[in-house]
Amino acid sequence: MSESHAPGLYAAVIASRPELLPWMPWALEPTLEASVAMTRRDEKAWREERVFQFVLVEKEKGDELGVAGLDREGAAVAALHYWIRSDHTGRGLTTEAARALVDWARDELHLERLTLWAGSENRASRRVAEKLGFMHVGPLDWRPDGGLGDFPAESYELRFSS
């Protein structure tokens, strides 16, 4: 991800705001300035090897469709997250991108485990986790903040075999 992706990501958020709003606090009042700030922050975090954000880009047109990323939770563990533009859901694109990221985490970062959480009612996000082989651990013991307030969520993990 780089600052050059900010306008396209902003457009993807605006196009998908109703679907993102329950789960993503940054969807409440999105601005281009906030998208630029996010890309700058994430570029710095990449250099520090704390956060690894990848932009999902449509092959044919080159449009930014969303993000898949990893947030380090320690030397051997990271949290996976993803979202995609609403008009591109249901095509397997998020699963494809996240699967490539899972492989990269295992092969390049040499992680032992990935975690993720998804809203209890976010069936699409939970389905991606299951397709990737994540095991459902149970409900989170805290409630994440979304754009419409906090919500119940489920925890998942994927362990890489040695």
N, C-alpha and C positions, 0 to 999 in steps of 0.2 A: 504494500500500500504506500502511496506517495501523495503528496499534496495535489498532484495533477488529477487524482481520482475524486477529489472532494466535490466538484460540481455534479458529476454523474451519480455519486453516492447520495448526495442531497436530493437529486431528482428521483432516485429509487425510493428514498424514504418518503418523499411527498406522495409518490404514486401508491405507496403501500401503507400509508399512515393508519388507516382504520384497522388493518390487520396487525400492525406492529404495536399499536398503542397499548393494548392490554399488558404486553410483556416487556416493553422497552421504555424506560423513563425518558430517554432522549427523543422519543417520537412525540412527546407532548407538545413541544414548541420548537420544531426543527428550523434551523437557519443555515444558510450557506457558511456563515462565519463559524458556527459551531462545527460544521463538517470539516472546514479547513483546520480548525484548532485540533480536532480529533486526529486527523491524518498527521499533523505535526507531532502531536503527543505520541502517537503510535510509532512513527518513524524513530523517534528518540528511544522509546521503549525497546524497539527491535535492536538498535545498536547496543543497548544494555542487556540484551538477551533475556528480557522479562516478558515481552508480548510479541507474538508473531501473527500479524494480520495479513490476510490475503484477500484481494478483491476478486469476486466472481465476475468474470467478463464474458459476455456473449461472443462466441467465436465469429459469427457472421458479420455483425455490425460493430463489435468492439464496445458495446454499451456496458456500463457498470450495472450489475444486477444485485449485488449484495456483498456480504463479507463472511469468511470463515476464518477463525483464528484460534490461537492458543494463548492462554495466560499461565505463566509458570506458577506453580504452587510449591516449588522446591526443585532440587537438582534432578529428580527422577519422575516428577509428576507435573502435569499441566491440565488446565480446564479447557475443554473444547467448547466453542460457541459458533453459531451460524445464523444467518438470516438471508432471505432472498426476496427479491421484488415479487409482489403478489401476482402479477400477470405472468410469472414464470414458474409458479408452483405446480406440483403434480406431474412434473416431467422427469424427475429423478436427478435434476441438476444439483440440488443441495447435497443429496447423498453422494453423488459422484465427486463433488468438490471436497466434501468432508472425508470421504474415503481416501482421497489422495493426501489430504492433510494428516490423517491418522497414520498412513504409511510413512510420510515424511517425518512425523514425530518419532516413530519407532526407529526408522533407518538412519536419519540424520541427527536427530537430537538424542537418540538412544534413551528415550524415556521408558520407564517400566510400567507406567499407568497413566490413563487419562480419566478425567472425571467430566461430568456435565450435569446440568440440571435443566429441567424444562417445566413450564407451567403444567399443573395437573390436567388442565383443560386444553392444553396446546397439543392436540392429537398429532398434528403434522410434525412438530419438532420431536415428539416422543417416538414417532414412527421412524424418523431418520436415525435416532439413537439405536433403536432395535435393529434396523437394517445394517448398521455398522458393527453390530455384535456387542454393543454395550449391555451390561446386565443391570436390571432395575434393582437398586439398593433399598428403596423405600422413600417415604416422604421426607423432604427436608425438615429440619427442626427449626427453621427460620423461614420467614416469608419475604421473597424478593420484592423489590419495588418495581412497579410498572408505571406506565403513563397514566393509568386510572386508579392508582393505589397499589397496595401490596396484594399478593395472591399466593395461594398454595402451590407448591412445586414438588417435583419428584427428582430424586438423585439417581444417577447412573454412573457406572465405572467400566472401564475396559483395561484388563491387565494383559500385558504382552508376555508371552512365554519366553523363557531364557534360552 
